[in-house]
Amino acid sequence: MRLCFLVEEHYRHDGMPVEVIRQLGSWGHQVDVVRPGGSLLRMSEAVRAGSHDAWVLKTVSGGPGLPLLEAAAAVGLTTVNDVRSIRGVRDKALASAIGRSRGLPVPTTYAAARPELLMEIPESEYPLVVKPADGSSGRAVHLVPSPERLAAMLPVLAGEGMLIAQPYVPNSGIDLKVYCVGGELYATERRSPLHPDQGVRERHVPLPAEVAAIVDQVGAVYGLDLYGVDVLLGPDGPVVVDVNDFPSFRQVPDAAAKVARAVLELARTGSEVAAAAFVPGVSGAGRIPEQPFGGGVPTPGVPAVRSSAAVEGR
């Protein structure tokens, strides 16, 4: 197969996707790497229909790679994940609205184009977690204990563009990161960016059955095949605080080979989860959905995502 990976400079030497690209090459597949942040692109030539079996995006949110992936989808090329699903989770304000409307346990989310507008949030909602709507990798995530502290932070937040704010979910300071690859779920725990003093070594852990069911639902709601979900175990149960397309898959055993096999399968067959949410008979990526990003419930004829053997209670 011939594949095109869009890789921004931030990930140029990162094990994910470098090891995946190397693995695919060792299996005899041709992989072209395009660096949208460091190349002059002749768009009509870059996305010629039929030039690649699939396009794969590994870029930061808000980077230049997503428009190129959308251009590939517009001419009918296969993308991994579905390009509309990627757009749906990279905008955290949009992702929150979609998730809550589909029944996912997502915190109440406020969005503001200017940081001073966040001052209108009721004091009863504090402490708040404030972060850029297009943020990634824990960048610029702030725990804000009071309106007074928010007022003092306004100059810092001024250059971050669209912001979201959510009531802080009390937790142990440990984030649960769950990865989905090849229809299997893998859980790791790691220190929360809001609790840098927490002495936690990132490690693979068993996945609670309740969390596994939520992560399965995340894939159906957003139409994702390769993805990661950040979950907090709060006092009222698990809470989804972030969803990532094509994450790092850290601590997943034999991650490069698993991701490479998943990319090949999706290139061959397309995305079952995302395709089921789109109008039948309209071919190619970029199809028009009957409902945005699926209905949040299993689709008839589409098997549910199978969870890893490490899931507790299964």
N, C-alpha and C positions, 0 to 999 in steps of 0.2 A: 504494500500500500504506500501511497505518497501522502504525507501529512505536513501541515504547516503549523508551526508553533509561533505565536506572537509573544515575545519575551521582552519585557522592559528592562532597562539597565539595573534596576533595583534587584532583579532576580537573575542577572546574567551569570553569576557564579553560584547560585543557590542549588542545593541538592535536588530540590523540586522546582523546576523541571529538568535540570541538567541530567540527572541520573535516569529519568524516564526517557529522555531523548537518546541517551547512550544505549539504554536497554532496547528500545525500538530498533536502533541501527544494528545492534548485534543480532537481532532476529531477521535482518535482511530488508527492513522497511526503509524507505527514503524519507528523511525528515528535513524539511527546510525551516530555518529559523529566521524570522523577521523581527528586528528590533525597532518598533514604531517610534520610540523616543530618540533614536539615534540614526535614523535613515531618512533620506528624501524619497518619498514614495510616489510613483506614478500610479494613481489609484486604479485606473482602468486596466492596467497590466497586472497589478498586484492581486486583483480578485477575479481573474479570468475564470469563467464558468468551466468546470471540469478539470481545472488545473491540479486540484488536490482532492483526496477522498474525504478529508475532514480538516477543519481549522480548530486549533486549541489556543485558549487565551490564558496566559499567566502574567498578569499585570496588576499594578496597584489600582485601587479605586480612584476614579477621576483622571487616570492616565490616558494617553492617546491610543491605546490598543483597542478599546471597546468600539469606537467608531469604525475601525477597519474590519473588525469581526462582523459588525452590523452590515457593512458593505458586502462582505462575503455572503452573508445570509440573504441579502437582497437579490443576489443573482442565483440563488438556489443552492448554495453550497452548504454542506453539513457542518454544524458547529458543535463543539463539546465545551460546556453545556449548551442548551438552547439559548440563543442570544437574548431573547426577550426575558428569559428567566434570570440571566446574569444581570441585566439592567434592573430587574425587579428587586434583587437583593443588594446591589451595590449602592442604591439610594436608601439609606437607613430609615428615612422618614416614610418612604413608600413601602419598604419592607414591613415596617411596623403596622401600617394601615392594612396591608394585605393580610398579615398574620392574624391580627385581632379580628378582622372580619371573617376569617375562616376558622376561628375557634382555637388558635394557638395561644398558649400562656405567655403573652408578650406584655411587658409593662405599659402602662399609660405613657404616651409619648407626645411631647410638645415640640413643635418645629418653629424656627424663627430665622428669617433672613438677616436680622440684625441682633446682636447679643443683648442690647438694652431691652428688647421686647420680652426677653425671658424674665425680666423683673415683674411681669404681670402674673407669673405663676403663683398660685396661692401658697402662703407660708406653710400650710398643712402638708404640702407635698414634699417638703425638705426632710432629709438631705436629698440632693439631686445628683444624678450622674449626667454630665454635660460633655458632648463630643461632637465632632464634625459629622454631618450627614453622609459625607463620602470618605470617612476615615477608614483606616485599615491598620492591622498589626499593633493595635493598642495605642496608636498615635493620638496625642492631645486629648486623652480621656481624663476628666477632672471630677473628683468627688467634692461637691459644694455643700457645706453644712448649713448655710443660712443665707437669707437675702443680702445681708451685709457683706458676706464673703463674695457673693455673686457680683455685687456692685463693684467691689475692689478688683475683680477679675475681668471686667469688661474690656479694658485695653488689650489684655492678653488674647481674648476671644475674638477681637475685632477682625483679625485677618484670616479667620477660619472658614469664611463663607457660610453656607446654610448650616445651622446647628440644630441638634436635637437634645432634649432634656427628658430624663425619666426619673421617677422616684427611686431612690436607692433601695435595693432588695437586701435586707439583712442576711448575711451569710458568713461562712467560716473563713473567708479570704482565699478560698480555693475554687478555681474555675474548673468545670468539667467540660472538656472539649471532645465532641463525638464526631468521628469521620465516617462518611459513607463512601465506599469504593467497591465496585463490582457487586453491588447488592448486599454487602456485608457492613456491619457497624463495628467500630473500634473506639473505645473510650480511653482518654488520658486525663489525668488531673495535673494542674499546674497552678502556680501562684497568680493571683489576680493582679492586674496592673494597678488596681486601686489599693492593694495591700502589699507594697514592695518589701516590707519587713517580714512577711510570712515565709518561714523557712521550709519551702516545699520543693522537692525534687520532681521534675516532670517525669511521669511514669505511666505505663499502661495499667489500667484498672478494670475490674469487672463492671459491666454496664447494667444498672438497675432496669428491670423490665418496664417500669413506668416511663423512664427517660427514653428507652428504646422506642416505645410506641410514639412518643412525641417526635422523635427524630425521623421516624418513618413518615409521620404526617407532614413534617417540614418538607421532605422531598416531594410529596404529592401536592402540597399547597403551592410551592414555588416552581414546580416542574423541573427539579434538579436531579442529576444522576451522580455526579461527583461533587461532594460538598462537605462542609463542616458546620457544626452548630455549637455555639457557646451556651452552656446551661449553668444556671445557679440553682443550688438546692436551698430554696428559701423556706421560711417558716410555714408557708401555705402550699408547699410543693415545688416542683421544678419550674423554672422560668427561663424562657428563651430570650437571650439578650443580644445575640448576633448570629448571622448566617453568612457563610462565605462560600463562593464558588471557587473551585480548584484551590483548596487550602494547602498547607504544608505537609499534611499527613505524617507529622512527627510521631514517633513511637508506634506507628503501624508496622507490624512485622513484614519484611520483604516489600516495603511500600512501593519502590520503583517498579518492580515487576507487576504488582497488583494494579497500579495505576496504568501502566502501559497496556496490560491486557484489557482493562476497562475501556481505554481510549480506542483500541482496535475494535472491540465489540460494538461500541457506540458508533464508530465510523461505518461499520458494516450494516448495522440494523437501525441506526438512529436512536433517539431517546424514547423509550417506551412511555415513561411517565409524562414527559412533556408532550409527546405526540398525541397521547390520549386526550389531552386538554384542548386540542385544536380541531377545527372543522374538518371532517373527513373529506377526502377528495382533492384537497389543496396541497400540492406537493412542495417539498423543499422546506428549508428553514425559513423563518420569518412568516409563518402562517398566522392567520388571524384567529385569535381565541374566541370561543363562545363566551367564556368567562375569563377574566384576567387570571393567569397563573393557576388554573385548575380550580376545583371546587372544594378542596380541603377534605374530601372523603375518597375512599377507594373507587376507582373507575371500573365498571364491569368489564371483565376480560383482561384486565391488567393485574398481574400478580403483585401482591404487596412486597415491599422490600424485605428480604430476609435478613435477620440480625445475626451477629456473630455468636458463636458458641459460648462466648464469655458473658452473654447476657444472663443476669441473675433471674431465677424464677422461670426459665424457659427450658 
